[in-house]
Amino acid sequence: MTPHVHDKEPGTVPGASADVGVPDRDVPPRKGEVREFLGLALAAGAGALFVVRPEFYAAGVHVLATQAAALVH
């Protein structure tokens, strides 16, 4: 913390972080860890599938392209 900020906020502890109990500061608990884990697992699975079976990726791109072309017509 810079001296300028420390002088303006006298109640602030120089080494304060979100894990340290600082008066008048409420840190809400993290929510959505399950959704974050599922998203990361889905992204990792898609990446592994792209490396192991690239024809699935090509087929998915083909399906998306044909559906987009059908929407245009």
MODELLER restraints for C-alpha pairs under 7 A, 6 or more apart:
rsr = mdl.restraints
at = mdl.atoms
rsr.add(forms.Gaussian(group=physical.xy_distance, feature=features.Distance(at['CA:1:A'], at['CA:14:A']), mean=5.92, stdev=0.5))
rsr.add(forms.Gaussian(group=physical.xy_distance, feature=features.Distance(at['CA:6:A'], at['CA:12:A']), mean=6.73, stdev=0.5))
rsr.add(forms.Gaussian(group=physical.xy_distance, feature=features.Distance(at['CA:16:A'], at['CA:22:A']), mean=6.99, stdev=0.5))
rsr.add(forms.Gaussian(group=physical.xy_distance, feature=features.Distance(at['CA:18:A'], at['CA:27:A']), mean=6.81, stdev=0.5))
rsr.add(forms.Gaussian(group=physical.xy_distance, feature=features.Distance(at['CA:50:A'], at['CA:57:A']), mean=5.97, stdev=0.5))
